Amino acid sequence: FPFPFPFPFPLWWGVITVPEVITLDQPALGADAPTGGVQLDIQPWSAEVYVDGAAVGRVEQFRGYYQNLTLPAGPHIIAVVAPGRDPLIVGVTVVPGRVVTQRGSLAIAGSHTLP
């Protein structure tokens, strides 16, 4: 067969396969490393937030200018997940001394249709 399995599509329709975790290789940063912030304006506020694969809290903890997600400068992957919702995954580049805002909302799972 020209495909890795007998059919050109998986037999498990509706099952999502997640690609392997990709981490951004960065050198270890010291306590005095430059940092910046990411403010999250994402609904629902109760959604869980992951940065570079590690859980860091809930959206509600990072929704204000003075309550931002403080991260080392450089590229990061932020994933926001909630039960019954499609995940929101964004790549951000944190600039030292700056706060950027990520806005969005998690769609109800299955509410999007493929073209």
Secondary structure, DSSP 8 states (H G I E B T S, - for coil): --SSSSSSS-S-TT----------------TT--EEEEEEEEESTT-EEEETTEEEEEGGGG-BTTB-EEEESEEEEEEEE-TTB--EEEEEEE-TT-EEEEEEE--BTT-----
